[in-house]
Amino acid sequence: MTRLHFASALLPSGWANDVQVVITAGAIGEVTPDVAPTAGDERHGIALPGLASLHSHAFQRGMAGLAEMRGDSTDTFWTWRETMYRFALAMTPDDVAAVATLLYVEMLEQGFTRVGEFHYLHHDRDGSRYADPGEMAARIAQAAEASGIALTLLPGFYAHGGFGGAAPHAGQRRFICTVDQFADLTSASRKAIATLPGANIGIAPHSLRAVTPDELGAIIPLADGGPVHIHAAEQVKEVEDCLAWSGRRPVQWLLEHAPVDRRWCLIHATHMTDEEVTAFARTGSVAGLCPITEASLGDGIFPAREFLDAGGAFGVGTDSNVLVGAADELRQLEYGQRLKHRERNVLSAGAGRSTGRALFDHALAGGARALAQTSVGLTPGARADIVTLDTTHPSLAGRARDVAIDGWIFAAGSGAIDCVWAGGDKVVEGGRHRLRQVARDHFNASVRRLVA
């Protein structure tokens, strides 16, 4: 049993002072506000629940910064993708484990305590199957266990190189599965996470470019009630190609032909009509927004204000992991809206309300829904995922409650997080994960060889 005492803590009911939290077997057992600290309590200032990065491609952390050289033609997502393919084709299972471990360490240091790993790097470098179909999934689970982050594993189904069942690109050979192979891979992935505390699993049809309608219908039951994530409408070209194939836009097609409900998460959904925005919001499914990656790739700006006005739910993810940080994603989301609308505090909950708090609340609830977490936050029964802010940080000095969240998201940059408990285990102290140096050493050894 661990007892923590916080000068203030953000509970589901709102901010409370002098909060004692008792952790038992990795979960929050008791939450008692308005009590003085007792002997044996570990004392801290401001406590928040950890957030989920609901969309991650862990292997891409290793190539961060490698696609910033302009080519002969206009650089877009589609040219970036060629760099990604070359990097992916070189990685061994040990490389994947090393890269994912450092990524998850960094996520924990930056306030993410759960990750939705949209995992589609399945096969050997020549495209042949590993003897164990779950070889790569097991390396993701290994990284999650080492770092302490909670894992929602989302095996990706990828069968084609374009709409209408087009043949795959040679660079996609490590991703490609038939429906039967994907069933085996999903079963092996379940085994890979079976003993991992706090882990769960869903499925991730990659996109309508990569999955035919019949294949989509065949694999959805493999989720077995778990979450279903899919990329949709990230790029204008994707929308144009989908219209040419089906006469429907990607989000429109999914809402008309797939059982989209609260289990689903549409990643990006950047390019929608007003009608799609309203219809999507009504399903209860989550928009998986990755603002830093969307900016990095030149995707566009999600219609966040319109989506929230329609009652929509969103969470945030780190996607390509070119930069890792909960505050960074939320700041970029709001700043994109400010540039689009030429206003400030666009996503606040109304007059006199904190924009940072509104962003945090949406990301907490949306991330939990997208990753099938029924109990989340600083409440009895929830996994003990807790983040404390460093009240000595210059951007947090003298700040309290919502103003402290605003300071963290909009002013602090790095270094604002002090400690992190993941499943009740204190994995970050003084802003540093206990595995940071070891994880960096292994990551650096892999990446130096990969980029040589």
TINUVO-692725 format. One record per residue (C-alpha): x, y, z; residue number from 1; residue in one letter. Coordinates in steps of 0.02 Angstrom, whole numbers. Example, Ala and Ser with C-alpha at 12.3 -4.5 7.8 and 13.67 -1.06 7.14 Angstrom:
<rs>
R   east  north     up num residu
R    615   -225    390   1      A
R    684    -53    357   2      S
</rs>
This chain:
<rs>
R   east  north     up num residu
R      0      0      0   1      M
R     59    176    -45   2      T
R    -11    337     29   3      R
R      8    501    -63   4      L
R    -47    674     -7   5      H
R    -75    817   -129   6      F
R   -100   1000    -88   7      A
R   -225   1001   -231   8      S
R   -287    867   -350   9      A
R   -402    864   -500  10      L
R   -539    737   -458  11      L
R   -686    688   -569  12      P
R   -792    810   -468  13      S
R   -666    951   -490  14      G
R   -522   1022   -393  15      W
R   -501    974   -211  16      A
R   -377   1025    -77  17      N
R   -275    918     43  18      D
R   -311    754    -45  19      V
R   -247    588     19  20      Q
R   -240    448   -109  21      V
R   -212    268    -57  22      V
R   -145    148   -189  23      I
R   -167    -38   -171  24      T
R   -112   -170   -299  25      A
R    -88    -41   -435  26      G
R   -260     38   -418  27      A
R   -329    185   -322  28      I
R   -411    119   -166  29      G
R   -462    277    -73  30      E
R   -472    462   -114  31      V
R   -502    576     35  32      T
R   -504    766     16  33      P
R   -486    896    153  34      D
R   -373    794    266  35      V
R   -205    841    337  36      A
R    -55    736    287  37      P
R    -13    595    405  38      T
R    151    511    447  39      A
R    204    402    301  40      G
R    114    505    168  41      D
R    222    554     19  42      E
R    183    738     -7  43      R
R    166    832   -171  44      H
R     88    991   -237  45      G
R    -27    977   -389  46      I
R    -92    808   -450  47      A
R   -177    767   -614  48      L
R   -234    603   -690  49      P
R   -120    537   -827  50      G
R   -178    556  -1007  51      L
R   -182    431  -1150  52      A
R    -88    449  -1313  53      S
R   -225    362  -1411  54      L
R   -128    347  -1574  55      H
R     55    298  -1590  56      S
R    165    215  -1720  57      H
R    310    177  -1604  58      A
R    439    129  -1736  59      F
R    427    301  -1815  60      Q
R    509    381  -1661  61      R
R    673    317  -1731  62      G
R    657    419  -1891  63      M
R    606    584  -1809  64      A
R    693    727  -1900  65      G
R    751    620  -2048  66      L
R    621    685  -2171  67      A
R    656    872  -2161  68      E
R    760    888  -2320  69      M
R    658    958  -2464  70      R
R    651    850  -2620  71      G
R    643    895  -2804  72      D
R    454    907  -2801  73      S
R    330    976  -2675  74      T
R    350    882  -2511  75      D
R    190    808  -2441  76      T
R    132    663  -2333  77      F
R    158    552  -2486  78      W
R    343    596  -2503  79      T
R    369    582  -2313  80      W
R    295    408  -2326  81      R
R    439    349  -2436  82      E
R    564    395  -2299  83      T
R    456    301  -2174  84      M
R    453    145  -2284  85      Y
R    643    144  -2302  86      R
R    666    159  -2114  87      F
R    536     26  -2074  88      A
R    614    -98  -2194  89      L
R    780    -91  -2102  90      A
R    720   -125  -1924  91      M
R    746   -288  -1830  92      T
R    634   -344  -1686  93      P
R    769   -287  -1564  94      D
R    769   -115  -1648  95      D
R    580   -103  -1628  96      V
R    594   -146  -1443  97      A
R    732    -18  -1415  98      A
R    641    122  -1506  99      V
R    474     85  -1424 100      A
R    551     76  -1250 101      T
R    629    249  -1263 102      L
R    468    317  -1337 103      L
R    364    251  -1193 104      Y
R    489    318  -1067 105      V
R    472    489  -1149 106      E
R    283    477  -1150 107      M
R    281    444   -963 108      L
R    399    589   -930 109      E
R    281    701  -1028 110      Q
R    117    653   -944 111      G
R     52    507  -1048 112      F
R     18    351   -943 113      T
R    -69    244  -1075 114      R
R    -33    221  -1260 115      V
R   -141    159  -1401 116      G
R    -12     73  -1511 117      E
R    -78     65  -1690 118      F
R     44    -72  -1735 119      H
R     67   -125  -1916 120      Y
R    251   -172  -1930 121      L
R    217   -359  -1923 122      H
R    335   -459  -2035 123      H
R    519   -487  -2070 124      D
R    618   -367  -2179 125      R
R    586   -465  -2339 126      D
R    400   -477  -2301 127      G
R    405   -658  -2244 128      S
R    309   -709  -2088 129      R
R    397   -737  -1924 130      Y
R    376   -910  -1849 131      A
R    277   -825  -1713 132      D
R    152   -705  -1795 133      P
R    156   -602  -1636 134      G
R    346   -576  -1638 135      E
R    335   -388  -1663 136      M
R    183   -369  -1550 137      A
R    282   -454  -1413 138      A
R    420   -323  -1434 139      R
R    291   -185  -1409 140      I
R    228   -274  -1253 141      A
R    408   -291  -1194 142      Q
R    433   -103  -1211 143      A
R    272    -65  -1118 144      A
R    319   -182   -976 145      E
R    494   -109   -960 146      A
R    434     70   -957 147      S
R    277     42   -853 148      G
R    157    125   -975 149      I
R    -16     47   -995 150      A
R    -40    -27  -1168 151      L
R   -190    -38  -1282 152      T
R   -124   -141  -1426 153      L
R   -209   -110  -1593 154      L
R   -144   -233  -1724 155      P
R   -157   -150  -1893 156      G
R   -237   -235  -2043 157      F
R   -156   -178  -2205 158      Y
R   -190   -272  -2367 159      A
R   -182   -151  -2513 160      H
R    -90     -2  -2583 161      G
R   -241    101  -2632 162      G
R   -430    111  -2644 163      F
R   -522    -32  -2728 164      G
R   -399   -167  -2678 165      G
R   -247    -99  -2772 166      A
R    -89   -203  -2760 167      A
R     25   -153  -2615 168      P
R    182    -50  -2635 169      H
R    346   -146  -2614 170      A
R    387    -35  -2465 171      G
R    231    -99  -2377 172      Q
R    282   -282  -2377 173      R
R    309   -289  -2188 174      R
R    130   -232  -2158 175      F
R     29   -341  -2277 176      I
R    -92   -477  -2216 177      C
R   -237   -577  -2281 178      T
R   -391   -589  -2171 179      V
R   -340   -763  -2112 180      D
R   -162   -707  -2075 181      Q
R   -231   -559  -1978 182      F
R   -340   -674  -1875 183      A
R   -185   -773  -1827 184      D
R    -89   -613  -1791 185      L
R   -228   -545  -1681 186      T
R   -233   -707  -1583 187      S
R    -44   -702  -1560 188      A
R    -55   -519  -1507 189      S
R   -180   -566  -1371 190      R
R    -55   -692  -1305 191      K
R     84   -562  -1310 192      A
R     -9   -447  -1189 193      I
R    -95   -581  -1085 194      A
R     13   -556   -930 195      T
R     43   -368   -952 196      L
R    -43   -270   -812 197      P
R   -176   -151   -873 198      G
R   -160   -203  -1055 199      A
R   -305   -227  -1176 200      N
R   -324   -252  -1362 201      I
R   -428   -198  -1511 202      G
R   -400   -193  -1698 203      I
R   -347    -60  -1822 204      A
R   -398    -75  -2004 205      P
R   -268     44  -2072 206      H
R   -375    149  -2188 207      S
R   -500    133  -2330 208      L
R   -348    140  -2445 209      R
R   -280    -19  -2369 210      A
R   -439   -119  -2332 211      V
R   -581   -169  -2448 212      T
R   -762   -163  -2387 213      P
R   -772   -353  -2378 214      D
R   -610   -363  -2279 215      E
R   -670   -227  -2160 216      L
R   -828   -326  -2125 217      G
R   -728   -485  -2099 218      A
R   -605   -415  -1973 219      I
R   -719   -309  -1863 220      I
R   -777   -463  -1763 221      P
R   -594   -496  -1719 222      L
R   -601   -344  -1604 223      A
R   -711   -451  -1491 224      D
R   -795   -298  -1418 225      G
R   -633   -199  -1404 226      G
R   -591    -34  -1487 227      P
R   -584    -11  -1676 228      V
R   -468    124  -1744 229      H
R   -448    179  -1925 230      I
R   -360    323  -2015 231      H
R   -485    429  -2110 232      A
R   -480    588  -2216 233      A
R   -305    638  -2164 234      E
R   -257    707  -2334 235      Q
R   -351    799  -2472 236      V
R   -284    673  -2599 237      K
R   -357    533  -2493 238      E
R   -528    617  -2500 239      V
R   -514    641  -2688 240      E
R   -462    461  -2716 241      D
R   -602    397  -2606 242      C
R   -729    499  -2704 243      L
R   -661    429  -2867 244      A
R   -674    252  -2799 245      W
R   -842    257  -2711 246      S
R   -929    423  -2740 247      G
R   -915    455  -2554 248      R
R   -789    545  -2444 249      R
R   -695    435  -2318 250      P
R   -790    486  -2161 251      V
R   -954    486  -2258 252      Q
R   -918    310  -2323 253      W
R   -878    243  -2150 254      L
R  -1034    318  -2071 255      L
R  -1142    243  -2209 256      E
R  -1060     71  -2222 257      H
R   -974     28  -2057 258      A
R  -1048      4  -1882 259      P
R   -964    160  -1814 260      V
R  -1010    184  -1631 261      D
R   -929    225  -1463 262      R
R   -802     84  -1486 263      R
R   -730    170  -1639 264      W
R   -596    302  -1657 265      C
R   -573    391  -1823 266      L
R   -394    451  -1830 267      I
R   -368    626  -1900 268      H
R   -536    650  -1991 269      A
R   -458    815  -2044 270      T
R   -558    848  -2202 271      H
R   -746    839  -2173 272      M
R   -900    931  -2233 273      T
R  -1017   1013  -2108 274      D
R  -1135    866  -2129 275      E
R   -997    741  -2093 276      E
R   -945    837  -1937 277      V
R  -1121    829  -1866 278      T
R  -1151    647  -1913 279      A
R   -982    592  -1843 280      F
R  -1012    682  -1678 281      A
R  -1181    596  -1659 282      R
R  -1106    421  -1668 283      T
R  -1015    442  -1501 284      G
R   -854    382  -1582 285      S
R   -694    478  -1544 286      V
R   -592    590  -1657 287      A
R   -410    540  -1633 288      G
R   -317    702  -1659 289      L
R   -128    709  -1679 290      C
R    -96    895  -1700 291      P
R     94    892  -1703 292      I
R    103    755  -1834 293      T
R    -39    835  -1933 294      E
R     61    997  -1935 295      A
R    224    907  -1973 296      S
R    149    818  -2123 297      L
R     51    968  -2186 298      G
R   -114    875  -2166 299      D
R   -226   1022  -2124 300      G
R   -324   1080  -1973 301      I
R   -465    979  -1895 302      F
R   -632   1072  -1874 303      P
R   -622   1059  -1686 304      A
R   -737   1201  -1636 305      R
R   -874   1140  -1752 306      E
R   -852    961  -1694 307      F
R   -864   1008  -1510 308      L
R  -1016   1118  -1545 309      D
R  -1098    964  -1620 310      A
R  -1062    864  -1462 311      G
R   -910    770  -1525 312      G
R   -776    685  -1419 313      A
R   -590    691  -1453 314      F
R   -427    627  -1382 315      G
R   -247    660  -1434 316      V
R   -108    549  -1496 317      G
R     74    567  -1541 318      T
R     62    471  -1706 319      D
R    232    485  -1792 320      S
R    314    533  -1626 321      N
R    417    671  -1706 322      V
R    392    763  -1540 323      L
R    321    682  -1384 324      V
R    219    777  -1256 325      G
R     41    788  -1191 326      A
R     52    976  -1168 327      A
R    130    995  -1341 328      D
R    -16    906  -1427 329      E
R   -147   1007  -1333 330      L
R    -57   1171  -1365 331      R
R    -39   1134  -1550 332      Q
R   -223   1089  -1560 333      L
R   -277   1256  -1487 334      E
R   -149   1357  -1584 335      Y
R   -206   1279  -1748 336      G
R   -383   1336  -1709 337      Q
R   -320   1511  -1667 338      R
R   -233   1522  -1836 339      L
R   -385   1455  -1926 340      K
R   -514   1567  -1842 341      H
R   -399   1714  -1801 342      R
R   -462   1713  -1621 343      E
R   -392   1666  -1451 344      R
R   -455   1533  -1328 345      N
R   -556   1450  -1464 346      V
R   -583   1283  -1375 347      L
R   -620   1349  -1201 348      S
R   -784   1296  -1126 349      A
R   -853   1473  -1122 350      G
R   -829   1644  -1046 351      A
R   -717   1644   -894 352      G
R   -664   1464   -923 353      R
R   -488   1396   -938 354      S
R   -438   1338  -1112 355      T
R   -306   1221  -1042 356      G
R   -431   1139   -925 357      R
R   -557   1116  -1067 358      A
R   -424   1035  -1176 359      L
R   -366    924  -1034 360      F
R   -542    866   -989 361      D
R   -583    823  -1170 362      H
R   -419    729  -1195 363      A
R   -442    631  -1033 364      L
R   -620    576  -1072 365      A
R   -594    548  -1258 366      G
R   -434    451  -1235 367      G
R   -514    338  -1107 368      A
R   -663    303  -1220 369      R
R   -555    270  -1373 370      A
R   -447    145  -1277 371      L
R   -595     61  -1189 372      A
R   -554    120  -1013 373      Q
R   -712    119   -907 374      T
R   -633    191   -751 375      S
R   -511    335   -768 376      V
R   -451    481   -663 377      G
R   -413    501   -479 378      L
R   -557    395   -418 379      T
R   -570    231   -322 380      P
R   -555     79   -434 381      G
R   -457    166   -572 382      A
R   -281    117   -618 383      R
R   -164    226   -516 384      A
R    -98    336   -656 385      D
R    -51    502   -576 386      I
R     51    651   -635 387      V
R    117    788   -522 388      T
R    171    960   -582 389      L
R    330   1044   -522 390      D
R    266   1198   -432 391      T
R    442   1272   -431 392      T
R    442   1283   -622 393      H
R    442   1468   -670 394      P
R    286   1448   -776 395      S
R    193   1368   -631 396      L
R    254   1478   -488 397      A
R    106   1553   -397 398      G
R    -19   1462   -508 399      R
R   -155   1349   -440 400      A
R   -292   1238   -508 401      R
R   -345   1278   -688 402      D
R   -216   1417   -702 403      V
R    -81   1288   -666 404      A
R   -146   1180   -809 405      I
R   -141   1333   -923 406      D
R     38   1366   -867 407      G
R     89   1187   -903 408      W
R      9   1178  -1076 409      I
R     42   1352  -1143 410      F
R    198   1416  -1055 411      A
R    304   1283   -972 412      A
R    375   1185  -1117 413      G
R    474   1039  -1047 414      S
R    517   1013   -865 415      G
R    348   1050   -788 416      A
R    311    870   -736 417      I
R    388    811   -575 418      D
R    329    634   -537 419      C
R    225    502   -626 420      V
R    146    344   -555 421      W
R     95    214   -683 422      A
R    -12     75   -613 423      G
R     39    134   -440 424      G
R    225    118   -479 425      D
R    325    279   -467 426      K
R    418    274   -633 427      V
R    462    460   -649 428      V
R    540    564   -511 429      E
R    612    739   -529 430      G
R    555    735   -710 431      G
R    665    586   -751 432      R
R    608    409   -789 433      H
R    710    280   -695 434      R
R    750    191   -860 435      L
R    793    348   -959 436      R
R    980    322   -980 437      Q
R    971    136  -1017 438      V
R    830    164  -1141 439      A
R    928    303  -1226 440      R
R   1083    196  -1241 441      D
R    987     53  -1323 442      H
R    892    172  -1437 443      F
R   1050    261  -1491 444      N
R   1139     99  -1532 445      A
R    995     44  -1643 446      S
R    967    209  -1730 447      V
R   1151    241  -1764 448      R
R   1156     78  -1860 449      R
R    991    110  -1949 450      L
R   1042    281  -2015 451      V
R   1223    237  -2055 452      A
</rs>
